[in-house]
Amino acid sequence: QVQLVESGGGLVQPGGSLRLSCAASRSISSFNSMGWYRQAPGKQRELVAGITSGGSTDYADSVKGRFIISRDNAKNTLYLQMNSLSPEDTAVYYCNAAKWPPKRNYWGQGTQVTVSS
């Protein structure tokens, strides 16, 4: 079993920055991909940013140019640097790790990000 523990969420003013971290209980180099998802109240969970084991990244259009996903295999940790935050970024952010074959998904418990003045 894999445990993913997110941290770094909190309350920030519009225009501010936060860095989320996701610490894994085992080597993250074993995962084919990792990513950050978010879910706002009344909305479906959506992919924010993803990164493959080879280092390729992908971002939702709404965060391109503002968020940066990265991974530190030595620390078994995934990061999400979030800049120029707006109230629309308010959500619970979840860390995901995926491995295949066969396809297996692992999720963290989520961390709340609130952008408000």
Secondary structure by P-SEA (a helix, b strand, c coil): cbbbbbcccccccccbbbbbbbbbccccccccccbbbbbcccccccccccccccbbbbbcccccccbbbbbcccccbbbbbbcccccccccbbbbbbbbcccbbbbbccbbbbbbcc
